[in-house]
Amino acid sequence: MFDQLKSKLNLLLDRDKTNNNLRYDLKSIEKAMQELKILEGKNLAIENIKRETEILNDINKAEFKVFSQWGDDGILQFLIDYLGIENKIFVEFGVEDYLESNTRFILINNCWKGLVIDASEENINKIKQNDLFWQYQLDAVCSFITKENINELIAQYLQKRELGILVIDIDGNDYWIWEAIEVKPVVVVVEYNSVMGYERAISIPYKANFIRNEVHFSNLYFGASLAALNALGVKKGYTLIACNTNGNNAFFVRNDCLKDLKKRTVEQAFRACSFREARNKENKLTYLNYVEATQQIKGLEVINIETSLSELI
């Protein structure tokens, strides 16, 4: 199957190179490439099952990328296979047009059902126009998420069904949104801001209309530290098991479902971000490294989760 798809893709590419009379069939090439990516993901998932003992000692060894930004597809797929999650339903928000996301692979590979939410009507329309939308049981809602509306959005979709996986990635009020969410899925994936370090449990103050690139030019003032999210996870009955290697997503598993997954301390799990997304006042990338980036947001206001008091980064 894999060789057949490669041959098909090579043939489509060769057509464009060798025969000017044959039109470049972009849609067919994209479809073939996606099929190759999915097949590769399936094969890697099978290999991860065989390496269960090794991965239980180091969950990052499960990482692979199909549709996720980094290696989150592999971690989520391993957790699904290992935990045997019965409620095959996910909710993910902050998905943009859903081409790059943490739940797209399990939607296709495992036939999960899910709800995706984004604040852009254009993005939601793109999702609904994608073949994926009729091929699978996917719902897409346009909404700017706040702690005041998130429970209603989730409840309207779930209709009293149980949630298997929740993915929170809104580059802003991530801590406050998870704090407000009432449902307790088996797995929670939530973005943390590694530029805030791991020693202090801090978050940006809650602001219902928070938009990351409007609040501070650097594009680095958002979200919460890993320590803050871990403190919230403990309060909600979750265990931190890993952060992805590239340093932006933390994985939590509900305590009653943990099995032999290892608990990680904040210091053990923490990964500094490998990417360089800092910007200057002209909105141009400055490519600051991790240490330099931490200095750019120094002096900005945060809330200490442990004391509920306002502090400065």
GUFI-534163 format. One record per atom (N, C-alpha, C, CB): residue in three letters; x, y, z. Coordinates in steps of 0.05 Angstrom, whole numbers, plus 32768, in hexadecimal, padded with zeros to 4 digits. Last residue first. Glycine has a CB too. Layout:
<nodes>
ALAXYZ/...
</nodes>
This chain:
<nodes>
ILE8083831A82CF/ILE8094830582C5/ILE80B1830D82CB/ILE8090830082A7/LEU80648330830B/LEU8070833682F2/LEU8082831F82E9/LEU8081835082F4/GLU802283218327/GLU803F83248328/GLU8049832D830D/GLU804C83088331/SER7FE7831D834E/SER7FF483278335/SER8012832A833A/SER7FE78342832C/LEU7FD182E1836F/LEU7FDB82FD836F/LEU7FE883048354/LEU7FEE83018386/SER7FC682AD8379/SER7FB182BD836C/SER7FB882DB836B/SER7F9682BA837A/THR7FEB828A838A/THR7FE4829F839D/THR7FCC82B08393/THR7FFB82B183A2/GLU7FF082658361/GLU7FF0825B837C/GLU7FE782708390/GLU800C82528384/ILE7FF182828332/ILE7FDB82708337/ILE7FD982678354/ILE7FDD82588324/ASN7FFE82C48328/ASN800A82AC8336/ASN7FF2829A833E/ASN801B82B5834F/ILE7FF582E282EB/ILE7FE882DB8304/ILE7FF682C2830F/ILE7FCA82D58300/VAL801E831782CF/VAL801382FC82CF/VAL800582F882EA/VAL802A82E782CB/GLU8035834E82A7/GLU8025834482BD/GLU801C832782B9/GLU800D835582C1/LEU807B83558294/LEU805E8355828E/LEU804F834782A5/LEU805983478273/GLY80B0834F82A0/GLY80A3836782AA/GLY8085836882A4/GLY80B0837F82A0/LYS80C5832F8264/LYS80CB83358280/LYS80BD834F8288/LYS80E983388285/ILE80C183208231/ILE80A88325823F/ILE80AC832B825D/ILE8096830C823B/GLN80F6831C8221/GLN80E5832E8212/GLN80CA83338220/GLN80E0832481F6/GLN811082F3823C/GLN8115830F8244/GLN810183238237/GLN81328317823C/THR810182C68221/THR80F782CA823C/THR80FB82E68246/THR810582B6824F/ALA811F82CB81F2/ALA810282CF81F1/ALA80F682D4820D/ALA80F482B781E4/GLU815282BE8201/GLU814D82D981F9/GLU812F82DF81F9/GLU815882DE81DD/VAL814A8287820B/VAL815382998221/VAL814D82B6821A/VAL817282958226/TYR813A827481D7/TYR8129827181EF/TYR813182858205/TYR812B825481FA/ASN814B82A581A5/ASN814C828B81B0/ASN813C828B81CB/ASN8169828281B5/LEU812782CB8173/LEU813482CA818D/LEU813482AD8198/LEU812682DC81A2/TYR811382D98141/TYR812282C08144/TYR813282BF815E/TYR813582BC812D/THR80F283018133/THR810D8309813C/THR811F82F18141/THR810B831A8155/LEU80C0830F8103/LEU80CE82FC8114/LEU80EA8305811A/LEU80CE82E08106/LYS809D834D8108/LYS80AF833B80F9/LYS80BC8328810C/LYS80C3834C80E9/ASN807E8376811C/ASN8071835C8118/ASN808283498107/ASN8056835F810B/GLU809883A1812E/GLU808F83A28112/GLU808283888109/GLU80A783A980FF/LYS80A98393815F/LYS809283A5815E/LYS808883A98141/LYS809A83C08169/ASN80B9834D8155/ASN80BF8368815E/ASN80A7837A815A/ASN80D78373814E/ARG80AD830A8170/ARG80AB831F815B/ARG80B3833A8167/ARG808E83208150/ALA80BC82C48178/ALA80BC82E08182/ALA80BB82F4816B/ALA80D482E58194/GLU80C0828F816B/GLU80A9829E8160/GLU80A882BB816A/GLU809082908167/ARG80E2825A8163/ARG80E982768169/ARG80D48288815C/ARG8106827D815E/PHE80E182188183/PHE80DB822B816E/PHE80E082488176/PHE80BD82278165/SER80E881FB81AF/SER80FE81F9819B/SER80FA820E8185/SER80FF81DD818F/CYS80DB820B81F3/CYS80D2820B81D7/CYS80EA820B81C4/CYS80C0822481D1/ALA80EF81DC8224/ALA80F081F7821A/ALA80E981F681FC/ALA810C8204821E/ARG80C881AF8247/ARG80D981B2822F/ARG80D881D08227/ARG80D0819F8218/PHE80B9818C8283/PHE80BC81A58275/PHE80D081A3825D/PHE80C681BB8288/ALA80BA815E82A1/ALA80AA815E8288/ALA80B181768276/ALA808D815E828E/GLN80DA816982CE/GLN80E0815282BC/GLN80D2815482A1/GLN80D7813882CA/GLU80C0819682E4/GLU80DC819882DB/GLU80E3818182C8/GLU80EF819882F3/VAL808E818082F1/VAL8090819682DE/VAL80AC819882D2/VAL808781B082EB/THR8093813882F2/THR8093815282FF/THR8094816782EA/THR80AA81558314/ARG806A810582D8/ARG8081811682D5/ARG807E812F82E5/ARG8087811D82B7/LYS805580C382DF/LYS805180DE82E6/LYS806B80ED82E3/LYS804680E18303/LYS804E809382AB/LYS805E809E82C1/LYS805780BC82C6/LYS807C809B82BB/LEU801C806282A2/LEU8029807A8299/LEU8037808882B0/LEU8014808D828B/ASP8000803582B0/ASP801D803582B6/ASP802B804E82AB/ASP802A801C82AD/LYS7FC3805482BD/LYS7FD0803A82B9/LYS7FEE803C82C1/LYS7FCD8030829B/LEU7FA1808182BE/LEU7FBD808482BA/LEU7FCC806A82B3/LEU7FCA809082D2/CYS7F6D808C82CA/CYS7F72807E82B0/CYS7F90807B82AB/CYS7F66808E8299/ASP7F6780AB82F6/ASP7F5B809082F7/ASP7F60808082DE/ASP7F3D809382FC/ASN7F8080DC82E7/ASN7F8D80CA82FA/ASN7F8280AD82FA/ASN7F8B80D58316/ARG7F8580EE82A3/ARG7F7480ED82BB/ARG7F7E80D782CE/ARG7F5680E882B4/VAL7FC0810B828A/VAL7FAE80F4828A/VAL7F9F80F382A5/VAL7FBD80D98285/PHE7FDC813E8261/PHE7FD18136827B/PHE7FBE811E8278/PHE7FC3814E8289/PHE8010815C8240/PHE7FFD8146823F/PHE7FF6813E825B/PHE8008812E822F/ALA801E819B8221/ALA8020818A8238/ALA800A81758237/ALA8020819A8253/ASN804281BB81EC/ASN802A81AD81F6/ASN8030819B820D/ASN801D819E81DF/ASN807481D281E1/ASN805D81E381E2/ASN804381D581EC/ASN805781EE81C7/GLY80A881B881D4/GLY80A481CA81EA/GLY808C81DD81E8/GLY80BB81DA81ED/ASN80B9818F81B4/ASN80BD81AA81AA/ASN80B581C081BE/ASN80AE81AE8191/THR80AA816181CF/THR80C6816781CE/THR80CB818481C5/THR80D4815581BB/ASN8071816981FB/ASN807D816281E1/ASN809A816D81E0/ASN806C816B81C9/CYS80718151823D/CYS806E8168822B/CYS807B815F8211/CYS807B81828236/ALA804E81228268/ALA8062812A8255/ALA805C81468249/ALA80648116823E/ILE802A81198292/ILE803B81038289/ILE8051810B8275/ILE802980EE827C/LEU8008813182C9/LEU8019813982B3/LEU802B812282AB/LEU802A815282BB/THR7FC8811B82DB/THR7FE5811882DF/THR7FF4812182C6/THR7FEC80FA82E5/TYR7F8D813682FB/TYR7F9D812E82E4/TYR7FBA812C82EB/TYR7F99814182CC/GLY7F678150831B/GLY7F698133831C/GLY7F7981278304/GLY7F4E8127831D/LYS7F6581868320/LYS7F4F817A8311/LYS7F51815C8310/LYS7F4F818582F5/LYS7F958191833B/LYS7F7B81988348/LYS7F63818B833A/LYS7F7881B78347/VAL7FB981818313/VAL7FB88172832D/VAL7F9D8178833B/VAL7FCF817B8340/GLY7FAF81A982ED/GLY7FAA818D82E7/GLY7FA7817D8300/GLY7FC0818282D6/LEU7FC081D78308/LEU7FA481D48301/LEU7F9D81B782FB/LEU7F9D81E682E9/ALA7FF781CB830A/ALA7FE881CF8323/ALA7FCA81CC831F/ALA7FEE81EB832F/ASN800281C982D3/ASN800481B182E3/ASN7FF581B382FE/ASN802281AB82E9/LEU7FFA81FE82C5/LEU7FE881EA82BA/LEU7FEA81D082C9/LEU7FF081E4829C/ALA8025821582E2/ALA8009821D82E7/ALA7FF6820882DD/ALA8004823882D9/ALA805181FB82CB/ALA804C81F882E8/ALA802F820082EF/ALA805F820982F9/LEU8051820F8297/LEU804B81F3829C/LEU804481ED82B9/LEU806381E18293/SER8030824F8294/SER8047823E8297/SER803F8221829C/SER8059824882AF/ALA800182658261/ALA80098260827D/ALA8022824F827D/ALA7FF38252828D/GLY7FED82978231/GLY7FEC827D823E/GLY7FF6827C825A/GLY7FFB826A822E/PHE801C82CA821C/PHE800382BB821A/PHE800482A3822C/PHE7FFE82B381FC/TYR804982EC81FD/TYR803A82F08216/TYR801F82E38213/TYR8038830E821D/LEU806182E981CC/LEU806982D681E0/LEU805A82D881FB/LEU808782DA81E6/ASN805B831081A8/ASN804D82F781A2/ASN805482E181B6/ASN805482EE8185/SER806F834481AF/SER8082832E81AD/SER8076831381A4/SER808F832A81C8/PHE8046836981B7/PHE80528366819C/PHE8063834E8199/PHE8062837F8195/HIS800C835781DA/HIS8028835E81DB/HIS8036835781C1/HIS8037834F81F3/VAL7FD6835581C9/VAL7FDD835C81E5/VAL7FFA836581E8/VAL7FD7834581F7/GLU7FD383438196/GLU7FCA835E819B/GLU7FD2836881B7/GLU7FAC83608198/ASN7FE1830F8193/ASN7FF283228185/ASN7FE9833F8188/ASN7FF3831A8168/ARG7FB782F781B6/ARG7FD482F681BB/ARG7FE4830C81AD/ARG7FDF82DB81B2/ILE7F80831081D1/ILE7F8B830881B7/ILE7FA9830C81B9/ILE7F7F831981A0/PHE7F4B830B81FF/PHE7F68830A81FB/PHE7F70830181DF/PHE7F7582F88211/ASN7F1983168212/ASN7F1E831B81F6/ASN7F3C831B81F0/ASN7F12833681EE/ALA7F1B83098249/ALA7F0982FA8238/ALA7F1082FE821A/ALA7EED8303823D/LYS7F5382FE826D/LYS7F468313825E/LYS7F3683068248/LYS7F5B83288252/TYR7F7882EB82A5/TYR7F6282E58293/TYR7F5682FF8287/TYR7F4C82D682A2/PRO7FBF82F582A1/PRO7FA582FA82AE/PRO7F8F82F4829A/PRO7FA3831882B8/ILE7FE982BD8291/ILE7FE082D8828B/ILE7FC682DC829A/ILE7FDB82DC826C/SER8004829782C8/SER7FF4829982B0/SER7FEF82B782AA/SER7FD9828A82B3/ILE8030826C82EE/ILE8026828682E6/ILE8016828482CC/ILE803D829A82E3/ALA805682508318/ALA803B8249830E/ALA802D82638307/ALA802B82398324/ARG809C824C8309/ARG8085825B8315/ARG806B82528308/ARG808982798312/GLU80C0822B82ED/GLU80C2822D830A/GLU80A982398316/GLU80DA823E8311/TYR80C1822982B6/TYR80B2821482C4/TYR80B2821782E2/TYR80BE81F982BD/GLY80B5825F8285/GLY80C5824E8297/GLY80B4823982A4/GLY80D3825E82AC/MET809B827C8260/MET80968284827C/MET80A682728290/MET807882818282/VAL80A682638232/VAL80B5827B8237/VAL80B182858254/VAL80AE82918223/SER8081823B822D/SER809B8234823A/SER80AC824C8240/SER80AA82208228/ASN804282388238/ASN8054824C822E/ASN806F8247823B/ASN804A82698232/TYR801B81FF8222/TYR802782108237/TYR803B8223822A/TYR803581FE824D/GLU7FDE81E2820D/GLU7FF681F18206/GLU80018200821E/GLU7FF1820481EE/VAL7FC781A2821E/VAL7FC481BF8221/VAL7FDF81CC821B/VAL7FBA81C6823D/VAL7FA0816A821C/VAL7FB881768211/VAL7FB481948212/VAL7FBD816B81F3/VAL7F8681398245/VAL7F858155823F/VAL7FA0815D8234/VAL7F7E81668258/VAL7F6080FD8246/VAL7F7A810A823F/VAL7F748128823A/VAL7F8780FD8227/VAL7F2C80F38258/VAL7F4380E18261/VAL7F5D80EF825D/VAL7F4280C78251/PRO7F08812E826E/PRO7F108119825B/PRO7F2781088266/PRO7F1881268240/LYS7EDB814A8291/LYS7EF5813F8298/LYS7EFC81288285/LYS7EF6813582B6/VAL7EB9818A828E/VAL7EBC816D8287/VAL7ED88164828D/VAL7EB681698269/GLU7EC081C0829B/GLU7EB481AE82AF/GLU7EB8819182A8/GLU7E9781B482B2/ILE7EEE81F58295/ILE7EE181DD8288/ILE7ED981C9829D/ILE7EF581D08274/ALA7F0B821B82B1/ALA7EEE821E82AF/ALA7EE0820582A5/ALA7EE78236829D/GLU7F40820C82AA/GLU7F35820E82C5/GLU7F17820E82C5/GLU7F40822782D3/TRP7F4582128273/TRP7F4581F6827F/TRP7F3A81F7829B/TRP7F6181EB827F/ILE7F42824A8272/ILE7F2E823A8264/ILE7F2D821E826F/ILE7F3482398246/TRP7F6F8259828E/TRP7F5482618299/TRP7F3E8251828B/TRP7F50827F8295/TYR7F998245826E/TYR7F96823D828A/TYR7F7982418293/TYR7FAA824C829C/ASP7F908261823C/ASP7F8F8243823E/ASP7F8B8239825A/ASP7FA982388233/ASN7F8982948226/ASN7F7D828D8240/ASN7F7C826F8245/ASN7F6182998241/GLY7FB6828981F7/GLY7FAD82A08207/GLY7FA382968223/GLY7F9682AE81FA/ASP7FB6826381CE/ASP7FCB827781CF/ASP7FC2828F81E0/ASP7FD2828181B3/ILE7F95823881CC/ILE7F8A825181C2/ILE7F9E826881C6/ILE7F70825781D1/ASP7F8D81FB81D3/ASP7FA3820A81C6/ASP7F98822481BB/ASP7FB181F881B0/ILE7F7C81BF81ED/ILE7F7981DC81F2/ILE7F9181EA81E7/ILE7F7581E28210/VAL7F58818581E4/VAL7F71819381DC/VAL7F6C81B181DD/VAL7F7A818B81BF/LEU7F41814A8202/LEU7F3E81678200/LEU7F58817481F9/LEU7F328173821A/ILE7F24810B81F9/ILE7F3C811C81F7/ILE7F33813981F3/ILE7F4D811381DF/GLY7EF080F58207/GLY7F0980E68209/GLY7F2280F7820B/GLY7F0B80D381F2/LEU7EB48103822A/LEU7ECA810D8219/LEU7EE380FD821D/LEU7ECF812B821F/GLU7E7380E68228/GLU7E8D80E98235/GLU7EA280F28221/GLU7E9580CF8244/ARG7E358108821A/ARG7E4880F38215/ARG7E6280FA8224/ARG7E4D80F081F6/LYS7E1381348221/LYS7E1681218238/LYS7E2881098232/LYS7DFB81178241/GLN7E1E815081F2/GLN7E03814681F7/GLN7E05812F820C/GLN7DF6813C81DD/LEU7E4C816681D9/LEU7E4D814C81E6/LEU7E32814081EB/LEU7E5C814E8200/TYR7E3C819981C6/TYR7E46818581B4/TYR7E44816981C1/TYR7E63818A81AD/GLN7E2A81B581F2/GLN7E1881B381DA/GLN7E21819D81C7/GLN7E1881CE81CC/ALA7E5881B28213/ALA7E3F81A3821A/ALA7E2C81A08203/ALA7E3181B28231/ILE7E7C81D481F8/ILE7E8281B881FB/ILE7E6981A88200/ILE7E9681B38211/LEU7E60820581FD/LEU7E6881FB81E3/LEU7E6E81DD81E3/LEU7E82820A81D9/GLU7E5B820A8234/GLU7E4382088224/GLU7E4A81FC8208/GLU7E3582238221/ASN7E90820F8244/ASN7E8181F8824D/ASN7E6881F4823C/ASN7E7A81FB826A/ILE7EA18241822B/ILE7EAC82278223/ILE7E9C820F822B/ILE7EC88224822E/ASN7E8F8273823B/ASN7E8082648227/ASN7E8982488221/ASN7E7F8273820E/GLU7EB182888262/GLU7E94828B8266/GLU7E84827A8252/GLU7E8C82A88263/LYS7EE382848251/LYS7EDC82728267/LYS7EBE8273826D/LYS7EEB82798280/THR7EDF82858209/THR7EE382928223/THR7EDC827E8239/THR7ED282AC8226/ILE7EED828481C4/ILE7EEA827581DD/ILE7EF1828681F5/ILE7EFB825B81DD/PHE7EC882958190/PHE7EDF829F819F/PHE7EDB829481BC/PHE7EE182BF819F/SER7EB382668160/SER7EAE82748179/SER7EC8827D8185/SER7E9F8262818D/CYS7E99823A8133/CYS7EA782538135/CYS7E9F8262814F/CYS7EA08265811C/VAL7EA181F48132/VAL7E92820B813C/VAL7EA48223813C/VAL7E8782058158/ALA7E9881B68115/ALA7EA981CD8116/ALA7E9881E5811D/ALA7EB881D280FB/ASP7E9B816F811C/ASP7E8C8187811E/ASP7E9F819F8120/ASP7E7881868137/LEU7EA2813280FA/LEU7EB081498104/LEU7E9C81618105/LEU7EC8815080F3/GLN7EA480F880E9/GLN7E91810580FA/GLN7E9F811C8109/GLN7E8480F1810E/TYR7EBB80F880A4/TYR7EBC80F080C0/TYR7EA8810180D0/TYR7ED980F480CB/GLN7EB0810B8071/GLN7EBA80F08074/GLN7EBA80E68090/GLN7ED680EF8069/TRP7EA281408076/TRP7E8C812D8070/TRP7E9581108073/TRP7E8181318054/PHE7ED381568085/PHE7EBB815D8094/PHE7EA3814B808E/PHE7EB4817A808D/LEU7EFA81478061/LEU7EFA813C807C/LEU7EE08140808A/LEU7F118148808C/ASP7EF581698036/ASP7EE9814E8034/ASP7EE781418050/ASP7EF9813D8021/ASN7EE781AC804B/ASN7EFA81968048/ASN7EEC817C8047/ASN7F0F8197805F/GLN7EC281D18059/GLN7EC581CC803D/GLN7ED881B58037/GLN7ECE81E5802E/LYS7EC981D58090/LYS7EB081CA8086/LYS7EB081C38068/LYS7E9881DD808C/ILE7EFA81EF8091/ILE7EF781D4809D/ILE7EDF81C68091/ILE7EF581D580BB/LYS7EED8220807B/LYS7F00820F806E/LYS7EFE81F28077/LYS7F1D821A8072/ASN7ECA823380A3/ASN7EBF822E8088/ASN7ED2821C8078/ASN7EBB82488079/ILE7EEF823B80CC/ILE7EDA822780CF/ILE7ECD822080B4/ILE7EC4823280E2/ASN7F0E826580B6/ASN7F1A824B80BC/ASN7F05823580BE/ASN7F2A824C80D6/GLU7EE7828E80B3/GLU7EF58284809B/GLU7F018269809F/GLU7F0B82988092/GLU7EDC829780E8/GLU7EC7828B80D7/GLU7ED3828080BD/GLU7EB282A080D1/SER7F06828A811D/SER7F0582958102/SER7EEF828780F2/SER7F20829380F4/ALA7F0A8270814D/ALA7EFD828A814D/ALA7EFA82968132/ALA7F0D829D815E/ASP7EF8822B8150/ASP7F0C82408149/ASP7EFC825A8147/ASP7F1B823A812E/ILE7EF381E78163/ILE7EEA82038166/ILE7F008216815F/ILE7EE082088183/VAL7EDC81A68156/VAL7EF281B98155/VAL7EE681D58155/VAL7F0381B5813C/LEU7EC98168816F/LEU7EC18183816C/LEU7EDA8194816B/LEU7EAE818D8182/GLY7EC581238156/GLY7ED0813A8164/GLY7EC48155815D/GLY7EEC813C8160/LYS7ED280DD8158/LYS7EC080F38152/LYS7ECB810B8161/LYS7EA280ED815B/TRP7F0380B1813A/TRP7EF780BF8151/TRP7EE480D48146/TRP7F0E80CC8162/CYS7F1D808D8117/CYS7F0180948113/CYS7EF480A0812C/CYS7EF2807B810B/ASN7F5380888119/ASN7F438079812D/ASN7F25807D812B/ASN7F4D80808148/ASN7F6780A780EE/ASN7F72808C80F4/ASN7F61807B8106/ASN7F8D808F8100/ILE7F4780D680EF/ILE7F4980C680D7/ILE7F5280A980DE/ILE7F5D80D280C4/LEU7F4A80E88124/LEU7F3180E98116/LEU7F3180D680FE/LEU7F2B8106810C/ILE7F8080E5812D/ILE7F6F80D1813A/ILE7F5380D2812F/ILE7F6E80D78159/PHE7F918110810C/PHE7F9A80F58107/PHE7F8880E18114/PHE7FB780F18110/ARG7F78813E8124/ARG7F7281368108/ARG7F7A81198102/ARG7F7F814980F4/THR7F8981508154/THR7F75813B8154/THR7F6E81318138/THR7F5B81458161/ASN7FAE81798151/ASN7FB581618161/ASN7FA1814B815F/ASN7FB88169817D/SER7FBD81988111/SER7FAE8195812A/SER7FB6817B8138/SER7F8F81968125/GLU7FB881B880D6/GLU7FCC81B080EA/GLU7FBF81B08105/GLU7FE581C480E9/LEU7F8781C080C0/LEU7F9A81B180B0/LEU7FB181A780C2/LEU7FA581C28099/TYR7F6381E080DC/TYR7F6581C380E3/TYR7F7881B380D2/TYR7F4981B780E1/ASP7F65821680D9/ASP7F56820880C4/ASP7F5881E980C6/ASP7F60821080A8/GLU7F66821E811E/GLU7F68822D8105/GLU7F59821D80EF/GLU7F87823080FC/VAL7F5D82098150/VAL7F6681F7813B/VAL7F6D82058120/VAL7F5281E18136/GLY7F4982148182/GLY7F6182238179/GLY7F6D82148162/GLY7F7582278190/PHE7F3881D581A1/PHE7F3281F08198/PHE7F4C82008195/PHE7F2081FE81AD/GLU7F1A819581A0/GLU7F3381A5819C/GLU7F2B81C18194/GLU7F4681978187/VAL7F01815C81BB/VAL7EFB817881B7/VAL7F16818681B5/VAL7EE9818481CE/PHE7EEE811881A9/PHE7F01812D81B1/PHE7EF5814881AD/PHE7F1B812B81A1/ILE7EDC80D681B8/ILE7ED380F181B1/ILE7EE8810581BB/ILE7EB780F681BF/LYS7ED6809E81C8/LYS7EE680A781B1/LYS7EDC80C281A6/LYS7EE58092819B/ASN7EDB80838201/ASN7ECC809A81F7/ASN7EDB80A781E0/ASN7EC580AE820D/GLU7F03805E820E/GLU7EEA80558203/GLU7EDA806B81F6/GLU7EDA80498219/ILE7F4780578205/ILE7F32806A820C/ILE7F18806281FE/ILE7F3B80878202/GLY7F7680378210/GLY7F5D802C8206/GLY7F45803D820C/GLY7F5980108213/LEU7FA98046821E/LEU7F94804A8232/LEU7F79803D822A/LEU7F8F80688237/TYR7FC5803A81EE/TYR7FCD802F8208/TYR7FB68030821D/TYR7FE6803D8213/ASP7FAC805681C5/ASP7FB0803981C3/ASP7FB5802C81DF/ASP7FC7803281B0/ILE7FAC808A81D9/ILE7F93807E81D0/ILE7F96805F81D1/ILE7F8A808781B4/LEU7FE3809281DF/LEU7FD1809381F7/LEU7FB6808681F1/LEU7FCD80B08200/PHE7FF5808F81AA/PHE7FFE807B81BE/PHE7FEB807B81D6/PHE801B808281C7/GLN7FDC80BC8195/GLN7FD580A2818B/GLN7FDD808C819E/GLN7FE2809E8170/LEU7FF580E581B3/LEU7FD980E181B6/LEU7FD080C581AC/LEU7FC980F781A6/ILE802B80DE81A0/ILE802480DC81BC/ILE800780D681C0/ILE802C80F581CC/GLY802580E78168/GLY802F80CE8173/GLY802880C98190/GLY804D80CC816F/ASP8012811C8165/ASP80038106815A/ASP800B80EB8166/ASP80068105813C/ASP803C813D817A/ASP80258136818B/ASP801481208180/ASP8014814F818E/GLY806B81528164/GLY806881358167/GLY8050812B8176/GLY8080812A8173/TRP804E818A8145/TRP8067817C814C/TRP8062815E814F/TRP807381888167/GLN801C81948130/GLN803281A6812A/GLN804D81998130/GLN802F81C0813B/SER7FFB815A8112/SER8002816C8128/SER8019817E8121/SER8008815C8142/PHE7FF7813780E9/PHE7FEA815080E6/PHE7FF0816480FC/PHE7FCC814C80E4/VAL8026811780F6/VAL8017811380DD/VAL8009812E80D7/VAL800280FC80E0/LYS805F8108811A/LYS804F811D810F/LYS8040811480F6/LYS805F8137810A/PHE806D80E78158/PHE806F80E9813B/PHE805B80FD8132/PHE806B80CD812D/GLU808580CE8196/GLU807E80E58185/GLU808180DE8167/GLU808F80FC818C/ALA809380A981BB/ALA807C80A381AB/ALA807780B88195/ALA806380A081BC/LYS80BB80BD81D9/LYS80C380AA81C5/LYS80AC80A281B3/LYS80D0809281D1/ASN80A280D88202/ASN80AA80E881EA/ASN80B480D681D3/ASN80C080FB81F2/ILE809B80B5822C/ILE808580B98219/ILE808C80C88200/ILE806E80C88228/ASP80C080888246/ASP80C580A2823A/ASP80B180A78225/ASP80E380A4822F/ASN80AA805B825B/ASN80C080678269/ASN80C78083825F/ASN80D980558268/LEU8085804F8234/LEU807B8055824F/LEU809180618261/LEU8070803B825C/ILE80A78042820A/ILE8099805B820A/ILE808E80638225/ILE8083805B81F5/GLU80B8800E821A/GLU80CB80248215/GLU80BE803F8217/GLU80DA802081FA/THR80877FF3821A/THR80977FF58232/THR80AB800C8230/THR80A67FDB8237/GLU80767FF881E2/GLU8066800381F9/GLU807780078212/GLU804F7FF081FF/ARG80847FEE81AE/ARG80987FF981C0/ARG808C800481DA/ARG80A8800F81B2/LYS80577FDE8194/LYS806B7FC98199/LYS80807FD381AD/LYS80797FC1817E/ILE803F8010818F/ILE80327FFB81A0/ILE80467FE681A7/ILE801A7FEF8191/ASN80628027816A/ASN806180318186/ASN8054801D8199/ASN8052804C8187/GLU8055800C813B/GLU807080088147/GLU807080128164/GLU808580188137/ILE802280218133/ILE802580048138/ILE80407FFE8145/ILE80237FF5811E/ALA803080568129/ALA801F80508140/ALA802180328147/ALA80028057813A/LEU804C805180F9/LEU805A805A8111/LEU804A8054812B/LEU806080788110/ASN8022804280D7/ASN8038803080DC/ASN8048803780F5/ASN804B803180C4/LYS8002807080DA/LYS7FF7805680E3/LYS800E804280E9/LYS7FE5804A80CC/GLY8025809680C3/GLY801C809880DF/GLY8011807E80EA/GLY800780AE80E2/GLU80278082808F/GLU803F8083809F/GLU8038808580BD/GLU8051809A8097/LEU7FF2808C8081/LEU7FFC80708081/LEU8016806E8092/LEU800180668065/ILE7FF180C48084/ILE7FE080B48095/ILE7FEA80978098/ILE7FC280B4808B/LYS801680D1805B/LYS801A80DA8077/LYS800A80C9808A/LYS801380F7807A/LEU7FFC80BB802E/LEU801780B18036/LEU801C80B88053/LEU802C80BD8024/GLU7FCE80DA802C/GLU7FCB80BD8030/GLU7FE680B18039/GLU7FC280AF8017/GLN7FE5810B8021/GLN7FD78107803B/GLN7FD480E98041/GLN7FBC8114803A/MET7FF981017FEE/MET800B81088004/MET7FFF8103801F/MET801581258001/ALA7FC980FA7FD2/ALA7FDC80E47FD4/ALA7FF080E87FEB/ALA7FEB80E07FB9/LYS7FB3812D7FD8/LYS7FA581167FE2/LYS7FB880FE7FE6/LYS7F8D810E7FD0/GLU7FD8814C7FBD/GLU7FD381517FD9/GLU7FC681397FE6/GLU7FC2816A7FDD/ILE7FD181367F89/ILE7FEB81347F97/ILE7FE881387FB5/ILE7FFF81487F8C/SER7F9D81457F7D/SER7FA481287F7E/SER7FBE81247F8D/SER7FA6811D7F62/LYS7FA2817D7F7E/LYS7F9181707F91/LYS7F9781527F94/LYS7F7481737F88/LEU7FC681877F53/LEU7FCE818D7F6F/LEU7FBC817E7F83/LEU7FCC81AB7F74/ASP7FD981737F1C/ASP7FC1816B7F2C/ASP7FC7816E7F49/ASP7FB9814E7F25/TYR7FEC81987EE8/TYR7FF581917F02/TYR7FDD818C7F14/TYR800881A77F0E/ARG7FDA817E7EA8/ARG7FD781927EBD/ARG7FE181867ED8/ARG7FBB819B7EC0/LEU8001816F7E71/LEU7FF181647E87/LEU7FF181777E9E/LEU7FFC81487E90/ASN802381887E4F/ASN800781877E47/ASN7FF5817C7E5D/ASN800481767E2E/ASN805681817E61/ASN804A819B7E65/ASN802C819C7E5E/ASN805881B07E54/ASN8071814E7E80/ASN805E81537E6B/ASN804F816D7E70/ASN804A813B7E69/THR8096814A7EAA/THR809D81407E90/THR808A81467E7A/THR809F81237E92/LYS808281607EDA/LYS809D81667ED2/LYS80A2815F7EB4/LYS80B181567EE3/ASP804F814C7EE1/ASP805281697EDF/ASP806E81717ED4/ASP804E81777EFA/ARG805881167EE4/ARG804781217ECE/ARG804D813E7ECA/ARG802A811C7ED5/ASP807481117F13/ASP8082810D7EFA/ASP807381187EE2/ASP808880F07EF6/LEU804B81167F39/LEU8060812A7F38/LEU806F81297F1D/LEU807481277F4F/LEU802E80E77F2E/LEU802181017F2C/LEU803681187F29/LEU800F81067F44/LEU805680C07F39/LEU804A80C37F1E/LEU803D80DE7F1A/LEU803680AD7F19/ASN805E80C77F6F/ASN807480CC7F5C/ASN806A80D07F40/ASN808880B67F5E/LEU802B80B77F82/LEU803480D27F86/LEU804B80D97F73/LEU803E80D67FA3/LYS802C80817F73/LYS801680937F69/LYS801F80B07F6B/LYS7FFC808E7F79/SER8057806F7F90/SER8058806D7F73/SER804380807F67/SER805380517F69/LYS804380767FC4/LYS805B80847FBC/LYS805D80857F9D/LYS807480777FC7/LEU801880527FC3/LEU8013806F7FC7/LEU802B807F7FBE/LEU800C80757FE4/GLN803480227FBE/GLN8020802A7FA9/GLN801B80487FAB/GLN8006801A7FAC/ASP805180207FED/ASP805F80227FD4/ASP804D802B7FBD/ASP806C80077FCC/PHE802680198011/PHE803880308014/PHE804680357FF9/PHE804C802C802A/MET80117FE88000/MET800080008000/MET801180198000/MET7FED80008018/
</nodes>
